[in-house]
Amino acid sequence: MALKVGIVGGGQLARMMIAPAVELGLDVRVLAEEHGMSASLAATATGDYRDLETVRAFAKDVDVVTFDHEHVPQEVLRALVADGVAVHPGPDALQFAQDKLRMRARLAELGAPQPEWAAVSDAAQLQAFLDANGGRAVVKTPRGGYDGKGVRVVSSPEEVADWFETGTLLAEELVDFSRELAQQVARRPSGELVVYPVVETVQRGGVCAEVIAPAPHGAARLVEVAAEIGRSIAEGLGVTGMLAVELFETTDERLVVNELAMRPHNSGHWSQDGAVTSQFEQHLRAVLDLPLGDTSPRQPWAVMVNILGGPATDSLESRLPGALAAHPAAKVHTYGKAPRPGRKVGHVNTTGEDLDATVYEARAAAAFFAD
């Protein structure tokens, strides 16, 4: 009988787990928030992931529950564990991806390199932090932010006065960085752990636009340090499944941790076509406690370019023939989402031996889907 994997959340990450699940002979099931979502091909239930009874009914006949996002409430997760359901990543680990204040405090205990930070509950506390950190800071809502949402760069407390009404905020040093990197790690419950090559990510408007794997100009020591940071966090937090550690490389060549994601992540989409084992297959292996796959790149370079927004005048599908004809080596992945400004509706992967040519092919293929 096939192993049954239940994925809570019907977005594109769940969608991209379907193909490797089929290849591994797994029975994949999805609890989607509503009909017609990206992962509707495997949606066996529709409902509110915040409702315990909805999630409990979905989980009752699967071998493991995992996630497309980190937003399932702790009380729901802990109730599933109390019911005897295998939940990966579990609530004890997932809490640090759900709450940035908890993340910062725990990473400090683990000795992970971080920006200067503080929990600030009012304008006076934020002003004190600004005064101690050059007059500007990054302020984040502890919960719910992603793709630039819930993040503001401020020089006065008045700029987040509305946020103080919701509770304590996270203030962080405005890091002087030269580029952004991401380190992915996979860990299974029995403790086996593998790392992927550290990659460079390019952000535009707070949203990941491009990824280059491996990170260019990555000195051997930088690669080692990034991998060690990823390993220590995965083990220290008890992560099971995929972990993405978003990093800043500072202008004085240090690495500091920006944020964490405990699921397949945009920074790992390149692995679908550029690694021996994609992050989506790896996540499934990990949460089922199966032996982990080889993370080696298939070619010297892999590039991922997100399709953001999509065409306003027609559909992605109508642009597909032109893109495939012009760039037959490019791999186009669409998410089944309606175009909308700034929305991630797909991505393009390319691989090759020459970095400039590989970047060009990915950008040129993705450009077919923009107006």
Secondary structure per residue as TSV (DSSP state, phi and psi in degrees):
chain	resnum	aa	ss	phi	psi
A	1	M	-	360.0	135.7
A	2	A	-	-67.4	143.0
A	3	L	-	-66.4	140.8
A	4	K	E	-108.8	123.6
A	5	V	E	-110.5	125.1
A	6	G	E	-104.3	121.9
A	7	I	E	-107.7	121.2
A	8	V	E	-89.4	118.8
A	9	G	-	114.5	131.5
A	10	G	-	-108.4	26.2
A	11	G	S	-83.0	-167.0
A	12	Q	H	-68.2	-26.3
A	13	L	H	-67.5	-41.3
A	14	A	H	-64.1	-41.3
A	15	R	H	-55.9	-43.2
A	16	M	H	-79.5	-5.7
A	17	M	H	-87.0	-13.3
A	18	I	H	-66.1	-48.5
A	19	A	H	-61.3	-49.8
A	20	P	H	-64.8	-30.1
A	21	A	H	-63.4	-44.7
A	22	V	H	-61.4	-43.7
A	23	E	H	-63.1	-33.4
A	24	L	T	-84.3	-2.1
A	25	G	T	75.9	25.5
A	26	L	-	-90.4	153.5
A	27	D	E	-96.9	104.5
A	28	V	E	-101.0	134.0
A	29	R	E	-129.1	145.5
A	30	V	E	-127.4	132.8
A	31	L	E	-97.7	102.3
A	32	A	E	-91.8	149.7
A	33	E	S	-69.2	-32.0
A	34	E	S	-157.1	169.1
A	35	H	T	-69.2	149.3
A	36	G	T	81.3	13.6
A	37	M	-	-77.4	174.5
A	38	S	T	-53.1	-42.9
A	39	A	T	-94.1	27.2
A	40	S	G	-62.3	-21.0
A	41	L	G	-59.0	-30.7
A	42	A	G	-117.4	12.9
A	43	A	E	-74.1	110.1
A	44	T	E	-98.8	-7.7
A	45	A	E	-152.2	152.9
A	46	T	E	-130.2	131.5
A	47	G	-	173.0	-177.9
A	48	D	-	-86.1	116.4
A	49	Y	T	-68.0	-10.2
A	50	R	T	-87.8	-8.6
A	51	D	-	-95.0	118.8
A	52	L	H	-58.5	-46.0
A	53	E	H	-67.3	-33.9
A	54	T	H	-63.1	-48.1
A	55	V	H	-69.5	-38.8
A	56	R	H	-61.4	-42.8
A	57	A	H	-64.2	-39.2
A	58	F	H	-65.4	-36.8
A	59	A	H	-84.6	-8.9
A	60	K	T	-66.4	-23.6
A	61	D	T	-127.9	30.9
A	62	V	-	-113.5	159.8
A	63	D	S	-84.2	-25.9
A	64	V	E	-153.4	146.2
A	65	V	E	-110.8	130.7
A	66	T	E	-135.7	-171.1
A	67	F	E	-140.5	148.7
A	68	D	S	-89.9	-17.4
A	69	H	S	-152.3	174.8
A	70	E	S	-102.5	17.8
A	71	H	-	-95.0	0.8
A	72	V	S	-67.1	127.8
A	73	P	-	-60.6	148.9
A	74	Q	H	-57.5	-39.1
A	75	E	H	-64.7	-33.3
A	76	V	H	-70.1	-45.6
A	77	L	H	-60.4	-45.3
A	78	R	H	-70.3	-30.5
A	79	A	H	-67.0	-39.0
A	80	L	H	-63.0	-45.3
A	81	V	H	-60.2	-42.4
A	82	A	H	-63.1	-29.0
A	83	D	T	-75.4	-8.5
A	84	G	T	92.4	12.1
A	85	V	-	-79.8	136.8
A	86	A	-	-76.8	116.0
A	87	V	B	-119.1	119.2
A	88	H	S	-137.4	124.2
A	89	P	S	-69.1	151.3
A	90	G	-	-79.6	167.9
A	91	P	H	-61.7	-32.4
A	92	D	H	-64.0	-34.3
A	93	A	H	-83.4	-44.0
A	94	L	H	-63.9	-25.9
A	95	Q	H	-57.5	-28.7
A	96	F	H	-81.4	-15.5
A	97	A	H	-91.5	-19.0
A	98	Q	H	-86.4	-28.3
A	99	D	-	-130.9	112.6
A	100	K	H	-69.5	-28.2
A	101	L	H	-68.4	-43.5
A	102	R	H	-63.1	-39.9
A	103	M	H	-58.4	-49.8
A	104	R	H	-61.2	-43.1
A	105	A	H	-64.4	-41.8
A	106	R	H	-70.9	-40.6
A	107	L	H	-63.3	-34.0
A	108	A	H	-63.1	-41.1
A	109	E	H	-62.8	-34.2
A	110	L	H	-81.2	-8.7
A	111	G	T	78.0	19.8
A	112	A	-	-72.5	144.4
A	113	P	-	-70.5	129.3
A	114	Q	-	-139.1	162.0
A	115	P	-	-68.7	164.1
A	116	E	-	-61.1	139.8
A	117	W	E	-151.5	163.6
A	118	A	E	-159.2	149.7
A	119	A	E	-84.6	126.3
A	120	V	E	-123.6	128.7
A	121	S	-	-105.5	-11.9
A	122	D	S	-155.0	176.8
A	123	A	H	-63.1	-37.4
A	124	A	H	-64.1	-41.9
A	125	Q	H	-66.4	-40.1
A	126	L	H	-67.3	-39.8
A	127	Q	H	-62.1	-40.1
A	128	A	H	-62.0	-39.8
A	129	F	H	-66.5	-42.0
A	130	L	H	-61.0	-44.2
A	131	D	H	-61.4	-33.9
A	132	A	H	-85.3	-8.0
A	133	N	T	-132.5	43.4
A	134	G	T	78.2	10.6
A	135	G	T	86.4	-3.9
A	136	R	-	-135.9	152.7
A	137	A	E	-157.3	161.9
A	138	V	E	-95.9	127.7
A	139	V	E	-116.0	133.6
A	140	K	E	-128.0	145.1
A	141	T	-	-74.4	135.6
A	142	P	S	-63.2	-28.5
A	143	R	S	-128.1	145.9
A	144	G	S	88.8	-12.0
A	145	G	-	-80.9	146.6
A	146	Y	-	-163.7	157.6
A	147	D	T	49.1	45.5
A	148	G	T	85.4	-11.2
A	149	K	T	-78.1	144.4
A	150	G	T	74.4	21.4
A	151	V	E	-135.2	129.7
A	152	R	E	-137.9	139.8
A	153	V	E	-93.5	122.9
A	154	V	E	-129.8	157.1
A	155	S	S	-124.1	1.4
A	156	S	S	-151.7	150.3
A	157	P	G	-61.1	-25.9
A	158	E	G	-61.6	-24.2
A	159	E	G	-72.5	-12.4
A	160	V	G	-128.1	25.5
A	161	A	H	-57.7	-36.1
A	162	D	H	-67.6	-31.5
A	163	W	H	-72.7	-30.3
A	164	F	H	-62.0	-22.1
A	165	E	T	-66.7	-20.9
A	166	T	T	-91.6	-11.1
A	167	G	-	130.7	-163.0
A	168	T	-	-67.6	140.7
A	169	L	E	-114.4	165.0
A	170	L	E	-104.5	123.0
A	171	A	E	-106.5	133.2
A	172	E	E	-129.6	148.7
A	173	E	E	-55.0	138.5
A	174	L	-	-78.8	99.0
A	175	V	-	-72.0	132.6
A	176	D	-	-85.1	93.5
A	177	F	E	-115.0	153.1
A	178	S	E	-92.5	-28.8
A	179	R	E	-165.5	167.6
A	180	E	E	-108.0	139.4
A	181	L	E	-126.1	167.2
A	182	A	E	-144.2	134.2
A	183	Q	E	-115.0	119.6
A	184	Q	E	-102.3	141.5
A	185	V	E	-135.0	144.8
A	186	A	E	-120.6	137.2
A	187	R	E	-140.5	136.3
A	188	R	-	-107.8	163.7
A	189	P	T	-55.6	-31.2
A	190	S	T	-75.5	-7.3
A	191	G	-	108.4	-14.4
A	192	E	-	-59.7	139.9
A	193	L	E	-140.6	137.6
A	194	V	E	-132.6	153.5
A	195	V	E	-120.3	149.2
A	196	Y	-	-95.9	163.7
A	197	P	-	-60.3	140.4
A	198	V	-	-65.8	140.1
A	199	V	E	-121.2	159.0
A	200	E	E	-98.5	133.8
A	201	T	E	-115.1	141.9
A	202	V	E	-114.3	121.3
A	203	Q	E	-103.8	141.1
A	204	R	E	-133.5	121.5
A	205	G	T	61.4	32.1
A	206	G	T	80.4	3.4
A	207	V	E	-117.7	138.9
A	208	C	E	-65.3	124.9
A	209	A	E	-105.8	-39.1
A	210	E	E	-143.6	153.9
A	211	V	E	-136.5	134.9
A	212	I	E	-117.9	126.2
A	213	A	E	-125.3	130.3
A	214	P	S	-74.0	170.0
A	215	A	-	-59.5	125.8
A	216	P	T	-62.5	153.2
A	217	H	T	57.6	32.1
A	218	G	-	-86.2	101.2
A	219	A	-	-60.5	152.3
A	220	A	H	-55.1	-39.4
A	221	R	H	-67.0	-39.3
A	222	L	H	-61.6	-44.1
A	223	V	H	-61.3	-42.5
A	224	E	H	-64.7	-43.4
A	225	V	H	-66.9	-43.4
A	226	A	H	-59.7	-44.3
A	227	A	H	-64.0	-40.1
A	228	E	H	-67.8	-38.8
A	229	I	H	-59.8	-46.2
A	230	G	H	-60.9	-46.1
A	231	R	H	-61.2	-47.5
A	232	S	H	-65.6	-35.8
A	233	I	H	-70.6	-44.9
A	234	A	H	-58.8	-44.0
A	235	E	H	-74.5	-40.3
A	236	G	H	-66.5	-33.2
A	237	L	H	-93.1	-9.8
A	238	G	T	70.0	37.5
A	239	V	-	-68.6	139.2
A	240	T	-	-126.8	128.3
A	241	G	E	107.8	-158.6
A	242	M	E	-83.8	140.7
A	243	L	E	-127.4	129.6
A	244	A	E	-111.4	124.9
A	245	V	E	-107.0	109.5
A	246	E	E	-82.3	131.9
A	247	L	E	-127.6	149.9
A	248	F	E	-102.8	133.9
A	249	E	E	-96.5	116.4
A	250	T	E	-77.9	166.6
A	251	T	T	-65.9	-18.9
A	252	D	T	-100.6	22.5
A	253	E	S	66.9	35.1
A	254	R	-	-102.6	160.9
A	255	L	E	-111.2	134.0
A	256	V	E	-131.6	147.2
A	257	V	E	-80.4	128.8
A	258	N	E	-92.9	-67.6
A	259	E	E	-144.7	171.3
A	260	L	E	-125.4	149.0
A	261	A	E	-136.7	131.2
A	262	M	S	-110.0	72.8
A	263	R	S	179.4	172.7
A	264	P	-	-55.7	149.5
A	265	H	-	-138.8	153.5
A	266	N	G	-54.0	-33.4
A	267	S	G	-68.9	-10.3
A	268	G	G	-109.1	5.8
A	269	H	T	-61.9	-28.2
A	270	W	T	-55.9	-29.2
A	271	S	H	-68.8	-18.4
A	272	Q	H	-54.5	-41.4
A	273	D	H	-118.5	-8.5
A	274	G	H	-111.5	-6.6
A	275	A	B	-124.7	157.5
A	276	V	S	-59.8	-41.3
A	277	T	S	-123.1	119.8
A	278	S	-	-69.9	158.6
A	279	Q	H	-61.9	-27.2
A	280	F	H	-74.5	-43.9
A	281	E	H	-64.8	-40.8
A	282	Q	H	-62.4	-40.8
A	283	H	H	-61.4	-43.7
A	284	L	H	-62.8	-44.9
A	285	R	H	-57.9	-45.5
A	286	A	H	-65.3	-47.4
A	287	V	H	-70.0	-22.5
A	288	L	T	-90.8	2.1
A	289	D	T	58.9	39.4
A	290	L	-	-93.0	155.9
A	291	P	-	-53.8	137.9
A	292	L	-	-80.9	154.4
A	293	G	-	-91.9	166.7
A	294	D	-	-66.0	131.4
A	295	T	-	-99.7	8.2
A	296	S	-	-64.8	142.6
A	297	P	B	-67.3	147.2
A	298	R	S	-82.8	-25.6
A	299	Q	S	-135.6	164.8
A	300	P	S	-57.4	-34.5
A	301	W	E	-133.5	145.3
A	302	A	E	-135.5	138.8
A	303	V	E	-130.4	134.9
A	304	M	E	-117.9	130.5
A	305	V	E	-122.5	123.9
A	306	N	E	-73.7	144.2
A	307	I	E	-93.9	107.5
A	308	L	E	-106.3	125.2
A	309	G	S	88.4	-56.6
A	310	G	-	83.1	172.9
A	311	P	-	-70.7	139.6
A	312	A	S	-86.5	-20.6
A	313	T	S	-99.4	-20.1
A	314	D	S	-150.5	-158.0
A	315	S	-	-106.6	162.5
A	316	L	H	-60.4	-39.1
A	317	E	H	-61.1	-35.1
A	318	S	H	-70.4	-23.6
A	319	R	H	-89.3	-13.1
A	320	L	H	-60.9	-46.2
A	321	P	H	-57.3	-42.3
A	322	G	H	-64.2	-42.7
A	323	A	H	-64.8	-43.8
A	324	L	H	-68.8	-36.3
A	325	A	H	-68.3	-41.1
A	326	A	H	-76.4	-28.0
A	327	H	-	-136.7	71.5
A	328	P	T	-64.2	-19.6
A	329	A	T	-86.8	-11.6
A	330	A	-	-78.5	144.2
A	331	K	E	-106.6	117.8
A	332	V	E	-102.3	129.0
A	333	H	E	-122.2	117.9
A	334	T	E	-109.5	156.0
A	335	Y	-	-106.9	2.3
A	336	G	S	68.8	28.5
A	337	K	-	-108.9	148.7
A	338	A	-	-72.7	139.1
A	339	P	-	-58.3	143.2
A	340	R	-	-161.5	138.3
A	341	P	T	-51.4	127.5
A	342	G	T	80.8	-7.3
A	343	R	-	-79.9	139.9
A	344	K	E	-77.3	111.1
A	345	V	E	-114.1	-2.8
A	346	G	E	171.0	-178.3
A	347	H	E	-154.7	162.4
A	348	V	E	-120.5	134.2
A	349	N	E	-113.6	139.2
A	350	T	E	-135.5	154.4
A	351	T	E	-134.7	156.3
A	352	G	E	178.3	-179.5
A	353	E	S	-94.9	-19.8
A	354	D	-	-112.7	123.5
A	355	L	H	-63.8	-47.1
A	356	D	H	-60.2	-42.6
A	357	A	H	-67.0	-37.8
A	358	T	H	-68.0	-41.3
A	359	V	H	-62.6	-45.3
A	360	Y	H	-58.4	-47.3
A	361	E	H	-60.5	-42.6
A	362	A	H	-66.5	-46.1
A	363	R	H	-64.8	-41.1
A	364	A	H	-67.1	-40.3
A	365	A	H	-66.6	-41.8
A	366	A	H	-65.4	-31.6
A	367	A	H	-63.8	-22.0
A	368	F	T	-62.1	-21.5
A	369	F	T	-101.3	10.3
A	370	A	-	-113.4	151.9
A	371	D	-	-89.5	360.0
